[in-house]
């Protein structure tokens, strides 16, 4: 995953065509330090190197757009809120010659010990994106 100029990596998942990473990345943001977008790139690693499988780029302001299965989507929520769900994103090509198929499951959320009021998250999200 790339956030502006910073890269986050997962460990390779071996011997599967349907890898599950189940990895969390905490990204600290503020109105002065807000990423413009998040890019998730998927690679197949083998003994001869690695192959590009696809990528997804999501504008930061849109990370909550698909978080509740079509009901109240776009509402920022605590990561552990039962109404905050993962979403599948279709992997895309970087260039026309790429052979890309598949999708990636992602979940975004605000990390706090206790699940707060949605109105408070909405207000904070509005300030962050102003």
MMTF fields as JSON, N, C-alpha, C and O atoms, coordinates in Angstrom:
{
  "mmtfVersion": "1.0.0",
  "mmtfProducer": "UNKNOWN",
  "numBonds": 519,
  "numAtoms": 520,
  "numGroups": 130,
  "numChains": 1,
  "numModels": 1,
  "chainsPerModel": [1],
  "groupsPerChain": [130],
  "chainIdList": ["A"],
  "bondAtomList": [4, 2, 8, 6, 12, 10, 16, 14, 20, 18, 24, 22, 28, 26, 32, 30, 36, 34, 40, 38, 44, 42, 48, 46, 52, 50, 56, 54, 60, 58, 64, 62, 68, 66, 72, 70, 76, 74, 80, 78, 84, 82, 88, 86, 92, 90, 96, 94, 100, 98, 104, 102, 108, 106, 112, 110, 116, 114, 120, 118, 124, 122, 128, 126, 132, 130, 136, 134, 140, 138, 144, 142, 148, 146, 152, 150, 156, 154, 160, 158, 164, 162, 168, 166, 172, 170, 176, 174, 180, 178, 184, 182, 188, 186, 192, 190, 196, 194, 200, 198, 204, 202, 208, 206, 212, 210, 216, 214, 220, 218, 224, 222, 228, 226, 232, 230, 236, 234, 240, 238, 244, 242, 248, 246, 252, 250, 256, 254, 260, 258, 264, 262, 268, 266, 272, 270, 276, 274, 280, 278, 284, 282, 288, 286, 292, 290, 296, 294, 300, 298, 304, 302, 308, 306, 312, 310, 316, 314, 320, 318, 324, 322, 328, 326, 332, 330, 336, 334, 340, 338, 344, 342, 348, 346, 352, 350, 356, 354, 360, 358, 364, 362, 368, 366, 372, 370, 376, 374, 380, 378, 384, 382, 388, 386, 392, 390, 396, 394, 400, 398, 404, 402, 408, 406, 412, 410, 416, 414, 420, 418, 424, 422, 428, 426, 432, 430, 436, 434, 440, 438, 444, 442, 448, 446, 452, 450, 456, 454, 460, 458, 464, 462, 468, 466, 472, 470, 476, 474, 480, 478, 484, 482, 488, 486, 492, 490, 496, 494, 500, 498, 504, 502, 508, 506, 512, 510, 516, 514],
  "bondOrderList": [1, 1, 1, 1, 1, 1, 1, 1, 1, 1, 1, 1, 1, 1, 1, 1, 1, 1, 1, 1, 1, 1, 1, 1, 1, 1, 1, 1, 1, 1, 1, 1, 1, 1, 1, 1, 1, 1, 1, 1, 1, 1, 1, 1, 1, 1, 1, 1, 1, 1, 1, 1, 1, 1, 1, 1, 1, 1, 1, 1, 1, 1, 1, 1, 1, 1, 1, 1, 1, 1, 1, 1, 1, 1, 1, 1, 1, 1, 1, 1, 1, 1, 1, 1, 1, 1, 1, 1, 1, 1, 1, 1, 1, 1, 1, 1, 1, 1, 1, 1, 1, 1, 1, 1, 1, 1, 1, 1, 1, 1, 1, 1, 1, 1, 1, 1, 1, 1, 1, 1, 1, 1, 1, 1, 1, 1, 1, 1, 1],
  "groupList": [{"groupName": "UNK", "atomNameList": ["N", "CA", "C", "O"], "elementList": ["N", "C", "C", "O"], "formalChargeList": [0, 0, 0, 0], "bondAtomList": [1, 0, 2, 1, 3, 2], "bondOrderList": [1, 1, 2], "singleLetterCode": "X", "chemCompType": "L-PEPTIDE LINKING"}],
  "groupTypeList": [0, 0, 0, 0, 0, 0, 0, 0, 0, 0, 0, 0, 0, 0, 0, 0, 0, 0, 0, 0, 0, 0, 0, 0, 0, 0, 0, 0, 0, 0, 0, 0, 0, 0, 0, 0, 0, 0, 0, 0, 0, 0, 0, 0, 0, 0, 0, 0, 0, 0, 0, 0, 0, 0, 0, 0, 0, 0, 0, 0, 0, 0, 0, 0, 0, 0, 0, 0, 0, 0, 0, 0, 0, 0, 0, 0, 0, 0, 0, 0, 0, 0, 0, 0, 0, 0, 0, 0, 0, 0, 0, 0, 0, 0, 0, 0, 0, 0, 0, 0, 0, 0, 0, 0, 0, 0, 0, 0, 0, 0, 0, 0, 0, 0, 0, 0, 0, 0, 0, 0, 0, 0, 0, 0, 0, 0, 0, 0, 0, 0],
  "groupIdList": [1, 2, 3, 4, 5, 6, 7, 8, 9, 10, 11, 12, 13, 14, 15, 16, 17, 18, 19, 20, 21, 22, 23, 24, 25, 26, 27, 28, 29, 30, 31, 32, 33, 34, 35, 36, 37, 38, 39, 40, 41, 42, 43, 44, 45, 46, 47, 48, 49, 50, 51, 52, 53, 54, 55, 56, 57, 58, 59, 60, 61, 62, 63, 64, 65, 66, 67, 68, 69, 70, 71, 72, 73, 74, 75, 76, 77, 78, 79, 80, 81, 82, 83, 84, 85, 86, 87, 88, 89, 90, 91, 92, 93, 94, 95, 96, 97, 98, 99, 100, 101, 102, 103, 104, 105, 106, 107, 108, 109, 110, 111, 112, 113, 114, 115, 116, 117, 118, 119, 120, 121, 122, 123, 124, 125, 126, 127, 128, 129, 130],
  "secStructList": [7, 3, 3, 6, 6, 3, 3, 7, 7, 7, 7, 7, 7, 7, 1, 7, 1, 1, 7, 7, 7, 7, 7, 7, 7, 7, 7, 7, 7, 5, 6, 6, 5, 7, 7, 1, 3, 3, 3, 3, 3, 3, 3, 3, 3, 3, 6, 6, 3, 3, 3, 3, 3, 3, 3, 3, 3, 3, 3, 4, 4, 4, 6, 6, 6, 6, 1, 1, 6, 6, 1, 1, 6, 6, 7, 7, 7, 5, 6, 6, 7, 6, 6, 7, 7, 7, 3, 3, 3, 3, 7, 5, 7, 1, 1, 6, 6, 7, 7, 7, 7, 7, 3, 3, 3, 3, 7, 7, 7, 5, 7, 7, 1, 1, 7, 7, 7, 2, 2, 2, 2, 2, 2, 2, 2, 2, 2, 2, 6, 7],
  "xCoordList": [0.851, 0.0, 0.899, 1.918, 0.516, 1.234, 0.287, -0.837, 0.781, 0.061, 1.014, 2.008, 0.694, 1.615, 2.957, 3.021, 4.019, 5.331, 5.744, 6.874, 4.86, 5.201, 4.613, 3.46, 5.43, 4.984, 4.771, 5.539, 3.727, 3.448, 3.407, 2.812, 4.035, 4.08, 3.536, 3.584, 3.019, 2.595, 3.61, 4.438, 3.531, 4.353, 3.692, 2.468, 4.497, 3.907, 3.097, 3.469, 2.004, 1.196, 1.531, 1.311, 2.058, 2.582, 1.543, 0.629, 1.723, 0.983, -0.531, -1.256, -1.028, -2.478, -2.8, -2.044, -3.918, -4.413, -5.399, -5.817, -5.768, -6.698, -6.117, -6.602, -5.093, -4.445, -5.327, -6.113, -5.188, -5.871, -4.778, -4.089, -4.625, -3.559, -4.031, -3.265, -5.246, -5.792, -4.807, -4.467, -4.366, -3.366, -3.989, -4.849, -3.558, -4.045, -2.898, -1.768, -3.202, -2.257, -2.921, -4.032, -2.259, -2.754, -2.066, -0.838, -2.861, -2.334, -2.86, -4.069, -1.958, -2.343, -2.478, -1.559, -3.632, -3.891, -4.343, -4.836, -4.162, -4.629, -4.944, -4.556, -5.638, -5.934, -4.676, -4.723, -3.558, -2.31, -1.533, -0.659, -1.842, -1.12, -2.128, -2.267, -2.818, -3.857, -3.431, -3.052, -3.485, -3.111, -4.158, -5.341, -3.71, -4.658, -5.357, -6.518, -4.644, -5.222, -4.443, -3.349, -5.028, -4.393, -4.298, -5.277, -3.151, -2.983, -2.578, -1.622, -3.315, -3.061, -2.613, -3.36, -1.399, -0.852, -0.648, -0.13, -1.063, -0.972, 0.052, 0.003, 0.976, 2.034, 1.999, 1.597, 2.419, 2.635, 4.144, 4.883, 4.591, 6.03, 6.353, 5.708, 7.362, 7.829, 9.35, 9.98, 9.937, 11.393, 12.089, 13.266, 11.382, 11.989, 11.738, 12.138, 11.102, 10.819, 9.384, 8.849, 8.761, 7.375, 6.633, 7.221, 5.328, 4.464, 3.387, 2.799, 3.136, 2.093, 0.727, 0.448, -0.131, -1.473, -2.563, -3.668, -2.263, -3.244, -3.147, -2.439, -3.881, -3.875, -5.192, -5.965, -5.414, -6.6, -6.123, -5.329, -6.603, -6.316, -7.634, -8.573, -7.693, -8.918, -8.605, -7.723, -9.315, -9.12, -9.438, -10.42, -8.606, -8.785, -10.189, -10.784, -10.714, -12.042, -13.153, -14.283, -12.852, -13.865, -13.709, -14.365, -12.868, -12.608, -13.828, -13.892, -14.785, -15.977, -17.179, -18.278, -16.991, -18.115, -18.863, -20.042, -18.216, -18.848, -18.778, -18.569, -18.948, -18.674, -19.885, -19.743, -21.072, -22.232, -23.218, -24.43, -22.709, -23.541, -24.693, -25.78, -24.482, -25.514, -26.461, -27.327, -26.318, -27.175, -26.315, -25.404, -26.59, -25.806, -24.329, -23.469, -24.036, -22.642, -22.108, -22.874, -20.811, -20.175, -20.063, -19.521, -20.561, -20.506, -19.235, -19.036, -18.368, -17.176, -17.575, -18.428, -16.964, -17.321, -16.07, -14.993, -16.236, -15.189, -14.893, -15.801, -13.64, -13.262, -14.079, -14.451, -14.356, -15.065, -16.577, -17.26, -17.112, -18.564, -19.208, -18.767, -20.247, -20.89, -21.506, -21.779, -21.728, -22.25, -21.148, -21.432, -19.91, -18.776, -18.296, -17.769, -18.476, -18.177, -17.047, -16.75, -16.425, -15.42, -16.104, -17.302, -15.319, -15.814, -14.798, -13.6, -15.292, -14.429, -14.185, -15.108, -12.92, -12.517, -11.85, -10.944, -12.289, -11.733, -10.304, -10.049, -9.38, -8.004, -7.944, -8.645, -7.1, -6.986, -5.576, -4.628, -5.473, -4.19, -3.416, -4.002, -2.101, -1.246, -1.041, -1.011, -0.901, -0.739, -1.504, -1.846, -1.771, -2.631, -2.129, -2.941, -0.835, -0.285, -0.439, -0.188, -0.849, -1.022, -2.19, -3.24, -1.984, -3.044, -3.561, -2.93, -4.705, -5.213, -6.601, -7.452, -6.812, -8.153, -8.199, -7.169, -9.382, -9.534, -9.879, -10.007, -10.024, -10.362, -9.668, -9.045, -9.794, -9.182, -10.24, -11.011, -10.272, -11.238, -10.563, -9.527, -11.158, -10.586, -11.632, -12.828, -11.162, -12.037, -11.316, -10.147, -12.014, -11.455, -12.25, -13.446, -11.599, -12.32, -11.464, -10.238, -12.126, -11.469, -11.143, -11.999, -9.918, -9.483, -9.537, -8.807, -10.414, -10.546, -10.887, -11.389, -10.615, -10.901, -12.393, -12.793, -13.21, -14.661, -15.316, -14.835, -16.393, -17.124, -17.856, -18.687, -17.526, -18.11, -19.377, -19.792, -19.972, -21.182, -20.859, -19.868, -21.694, -21.476, -21.445, -20.679, -22.248, -22.275, -20.9, -20.45, -20.237, -18.902, -17.908, -17.054, -18.017, -17.144, -17.433, -16.511, -18.7, -19.067, -18.47, -17.924, -18.58, -18.025, -16.511, -15.958, -15.848, -14.381, -13.958, -12.97, -14.7, -14.398, -14.566, -13.773, -15.588, -15.812, -14.658, -14.207, -14.189, -13.063, -11.806, -11.054, -11.577, -10.389, -10.353, -9.287, -11.512, -11.58, -11.954, -12.226, -11.967, -12.331, -11.219, -11.347],
  "yCoordList": [-1.161, 0.0, 1.226, 1.26, 2.224, 3.492, 4.606, 4.729, 5.404, 6.584, 7.743, 7.883, 8.578, 9.626, 8.976, 8.167, 9.286, 8.71, 7.572, 7.091, 7.138, 6.079, 4.747, 4.679, 3.682, 2.345, 1.48, 1.542, 0.678, -0.332, -1.669, -1.772, -2.697, -4.002, -5.091, -4.989, -6.129, -7.324, -8.433, -8.317, -9.484, -10.654, -11.443, -11.435, -12.129, -12.966, -14.115, -14.682, -14.443, -15.602, -16.704, -16.548, -17.803, -18.85, -19.921, -20.188, -20.522, -21.714, -21.543, -22.431, -20.407, -20.241, -19.314, -18.393, -19.573, -18.689, -17.667, -16.754, -17.821, -16.892, -16.457, -16.872, -15.632, -15.241, -14.367, -13.561, -14.536, -13.697, -13.111, -13.842, -11.788, -11.137, -10.79, -10.93, -10.348, -9.961, -9.066, -9.325, -8.02, -7.097, -5.736, -5.287, -5.085, -3.742, -2.746, -3.029, -1.583, -0.475, 0.722, 1.097, 1.319, 2.542, 3.725, 3.809, 4.635, 5.83, 7.031, 7.256, 7.792, 8.972, 10.151, 10.459, 10.808, 11.936, 13.148, 13.026, 14.299, 15.557, 16.463, 16.155, 17.571, 18.447, 18.894, 19.112, 19.03, 19.445, 18.269, 18.462, 17.055, 15.861, 14.799, 13.738, 15.128, 14.249, 13.719, 14.506, 12.4, 11.871, 12.233, 12.38, 12.372, 12.639, 11.35, 11.375, 10.228, 8.948, 7.801, 7.993, 6.619, 5.388, 4.452, 4.289, 3.841, 2.905, 1.549, 1.437, 0.527, -0.853, -1.632, -1.745, -2.168, -2.906, -4.356, -4.633, -5.274, -6.703, -7.334, -7.146, -8.085, -8.761, -10.252, -10.672, -11.044, -12.475, -12.67, -12.365, -13.176, -13.376, -14.854, -15.718, -15.125, -16.501, -16.503, -15.458, -17.658, -17.777, -16.977, -16.641, -16.673, -15.933, -14.43, -13.693, -13.969, -12.533, -12.308, -13.023, -11.301, -11.016, -10.537, -9.966, -10.783, -10.384, -9.45, -9.682, -8.394, -7.434, -8.077, -8.573, -8.073, -8.651, -7.589, -7.881, -6.368, -5.294, -4.329, -4.57, -3.213, -2.235, -1.469, -1.452, -0.843, -0.024, 1.283, 1.274, 2.399, 3.702, 4.324, 4.427, 4.735, 5.303, 6.702, 6.858, 7.719, 9.048, 8.997, 8.381, 9.644, 9.594, 10.031, 9.434, 11.052, 11.559, 10.554, 10.743, 9.485, 8.492, 7.147, 6.181, 7.055, 5.74, 5.134, 3.916, 5.95, 5.412, 5.275, 4.962, 5.5, 5.518, 4.191, 4.183, 3.084, 1.765, 0.924, -0.287, 1.531, 0.803, 0.194, -0.349, 0.265, -0.299, -0.957, -0.823, -1.658, -2.45, -1.655, -2.202, -0.384, 0.422, 1.132, 1.884, 0.911, 1.569, 2.554, 2.145, 3.821, 4.866, 4.791, 5.064, 4.424, 4.433, 5.853, 6.817, 5.977, 7.286, 7.873, 8.966, 7.177, 7.662, 7.13, 5.917, 8.024, 7.537, 6.815, 7.291, 5.682, 4.867, 4.337, 4.282, 3.954, 3.262, 1.958, 1.323, 1.56, 0.335, -0.864, -1.724, -0.927, -2.075, -1.906, -2.771, -0.833, -0.626, -1.752, -2.024, -2.418, -3.506, -3.041, -3.868, -1.741, -1.213, -0.778, -0.229, -1.024, -0.703, -2.003, -2.877, -2.128, -3.379, -3.21, -2.103, -4.33, -4.334, -4.212, -4.461, -3.824, -3.703, -4.333, -4.36, -4.833, -5.411, -4.381, -3.704, -4.273, -3.34, -4.119, -4.916, -3.896, -4.581, -4.104, -2.901, -5.04, -4.684, -4.114, -4.581, -3.101, -2.424, -2.586, -2.902, -2.361, -2.41, -1.116, -0.061, -1.212, -0.02, 0.401, 1.588, -0.599, -0.341, -1.399, -2.448, -1.134, -1.999, -3.434, -4.354, -3.655, -5.005, -5.857, -7.061, -5.251, -6.021, -6.999, -6.667, -8.207, -9.208, -9.204, -9.769, -8.567, -8.34, -8.952, -8.812, -9.63, -10.09, -10.237, -10.396, -10.183, -10.355, -9.062, -8.002, -9.182, -8.019, -8.116, -9.124, -7.045, -6.977, -6.489, -5.58, -7.094, -6.739, -5.797, -6.13, -4.612, -3.598, -3.094, -3.086, -2.676, -2.075, -0.882, -0.978, 0.242, 1.456, 1.828, 1.545, 2.454, 2.883, 3.751, 3.775, 4.457, 5.281, 4.386, 3.641, 4.459, 3.571, 4.319, 5.283, 3.845, 4.308, 3.094, 2.095, 3.18, 2.046, 1.734, 0.571, 2.777, 2.589, 3.17, 4.154, 2.569, 3.06, 4.338, 4.346, 5.423, 6.726, 6.987, 6.177, 8.134, 8.565, 8.895, 9.568, 8.421, 8.643, 10.142, 10.566, 10.939, 12.394, 12.999, 13.874, 12.547, 13.046, 12.687, 13.499, 11.468, 11.055, 11.879, 12.283, 12.122, 12.963, 14.367, 14.9, 14.953, 16.295, 16.297, 17.187, 15.313, 15.23, 15.019, 15.599, 14.193, 13.918, 15.204, 15.47, 15.978, 17.244, 18.228, 18.905, 18.303, 19.188, 18.708, 19.512, 17.403, 16.824, 17.101, 17.346, 17.061, 17.202, 18.605, 18.81, 19.565, 20.946, 21.604, 22.759],
  "zCoordList": [0.0, 0.0, 0.0, 0.689, -0.773, -0.782, -0.346, -0.833, 0.582, 1.05, 0.849, 1.562, -0.142, -0.573, -0.89, -1.816, -0.178, -0.496, 0.432, 0.346, 1.306, 2.251, 1.783, 1.359, 1.868, 1.479, 2.705, 3.665, 2.664, 3.685, 2.956, 1.882, 3.532, 2.875, 3.785, 5.011, 3.154, 3.876, 3.59, 2.687, 4.357, 4.079, 2.952, 2.827, 2.127, 1.071, 1.67, 2.698, 1.026, 1.402, 0.399, -0.802, 0.893, 0.015, -0.296, 0.485, -1.471, -1.88, -1.91, -1.462, -2.435, -2.56, -3.726, -4.034, -4.358, -5.418, -4.863, -5.575, -3.596, -2.947, -1.6, -0.547, -1.637, -0.377, 0.496, -0.002, 1.795, 2.779, 3.666, 4.377, 3.62, 4.399, 5.801, 6.754, 5.949, 7.251, 8.009, 9.163, 7.337, 7.857, 8.114, 7.357, 9.176, 9.507, 9.38, 9.778, 8.821, 8.777, 9.432, 9.058, 10.397, 11.038, 10.388, 10.368, 9.858, 9.207, 9.963, 10.031, 10.522, 11.289, 10.338, 9.579, 10.387, 9.497, 10.304, 11.425, 9.711, 10.278, 9.088, 7.961, 9.322, 8.18, 7.43, 6.219, 8.136, 7.487, 6.907, 6.063, 7.351, 6.903, 6.452, 7.062, 5.368, 4.847, 3.479, 2.612, 3.268, 1.952, 0.9, 1.208, -0.324, -1.403, -1.84, -2.247, -1.754, -2.157, -1.511, -0.981, -1.567, -1.098, -2.297, -3.025, -2.516, -3.624, -3.069, -2.301, -3.467, -3.049, -4.281, -5.253, -4.242, -5.37, -4.945, -3.863, -5.813, -5.516, -6.462, -7.678, -5.868, -6.617, -6.325, -5.24, -7.295, -7.114, -7.012, -7.949, -5.876, -5.67, -5.834, -5.24, -6.649, -6.795, -6.862, -6.7, -7.096, -7.045, -8.153, -8.021, -9.23, -10.339, -10.251, -11.153, -9.213, -9.085, -8.666, -7.818, -9.273, -8.94, -10.177, -11.096, -10.179, -11.285, -10.769, -9.713, -11.522, -11.183, -11.404, -12.495, -10.377, -10.492, -10.605, -11.063, -10.194, -10.31, -9.155, -8.177, -9.282, -8.204, -8.16, -9.118, -7.017, -6.782, -6.162, -5.221, -6.685, -6.101, -5.668, -6.457, -4.411, -3.846, -3.32, -2.476, -3.807, -3.218, -1.723, -1.31, -0.927, 0.528, 0.94, 1.837, 0.304, 0.681, 0.391, 0.841, -0.355, -0.719, -0.016, -0.406, 1.0, 1.594, 2.289, 2.454, 2.695, 3.364, 2.421, 2.877, 1.132, 0.192, 0.092, -0.262, 0.391, 0.203, 1.468, 1.384, 2.634, 3.875, 4.57, 5.666, 3.968, 4.67, 3.709, 3.875, 2.715, 1.797, 1.197, 1.011, 0.891, 0.252, 1.201, 0.754, 2.495, 3.486, 4.269, 4.988, 4.137, 4.818, 4.462, 5.299, 3.226, 2.784, 2.863, 2.823, 2.972, 3.009, 4.394, 4.558, 5.389, 6.766, 7.416, 7.477, 7.906, 8.598, 9.884, 10.633, 10.127, 11.293, 11.972, 11.379, 13.213, 13.951, 13.227, 12.688, 13.213, 12.516, 13.004, 12.206, 14.297, 14.877, 14.944, 15.493, 14.411, 14.383, 13.574, 12.458, 14.109, 13.358, 12.033, 11.163, 11.868, 10.606, 9.638, 8.574, 10.008, 9.135, 8.501, 9.189, 7.201, 6.511, 5.509, 5.061, 5.168, 4.127, 2.765, 2.631, 1.762, 0.39, -0.552, -0.27, -1.662, -2.683, -3.774, -4.225, -4.194, -5.23, -6.352, -6.105, -7.574, -8.745, -9.005, -9.056, -9.168, -9.494, -10.909, -11.807, -11.098, -12.39, -12.953, -12.235, -14.253, -14.95, -14.726, -14.483, -14.811, -14.866, -16.313, -16.639, -17.167, -18.598, -19.372, -18.824, -20.627, -21.441, -21.518, -21.621, -21.472, -21.604, -20.347, -20.389, -19.224, -17.988, -18.117, -18.667, -17.598, -17.536, -16.1, -15.207, -15.882, -14.531, -14.385, -15.263, -13.266, -12.906, -11.393, -10.738, -10.861, -9.428, -8.72, -9.332, -7.42, -6.619, -5.267, -4.933, -4.508, -3.192, -2.212, -2.52, -1.041, -0.007, 0.983, 1.557, 1.182, 2.065, 3.043, 2.751, 4.197, 5.206, 5.807, 6.18, 5.902, 6.469, 7.71, 7.793, 8.663, 9.856, 10.741, 10.628, 11.616, 12.613, 13.797, 14.273, 14.268, 15.344, 16.673, 16.902, 17.526, 18.909, 19.752, 19.238, 21.044, 21.921, 21.971, 21.933, 22.056, 22.131, 20.885, 20.322, 20.469, 19.314, 19.705, 20.613, 18.996, 19.303, 18.497, 17.668, 18.765, 18.086, 16.621, 16.338, 15.699, 14.275, 13.961, 13.096, 14.633, 14.391, 14.671, 13.931, 15.717, 16.045, 14.946, 14.592, 14.403, 13.307, 12.053, 11.344, 11.786, 10.633, 10.751, 9.785, 11.931, 12.165, 11.995, 11.349, 12.567, 12.46, 11.002, 10.551, 10.272, 8.866, 8.025, 7.122, 8.33, 7.617, 7.868, 6.944, 9.107, 9.432, 8.724, 8.173, 8.739, 8.111, 6.608, 6.043, 5.97, 4.522, 4.045, 2.862, 4.965, 4.579, 3.797, 3.392]
}
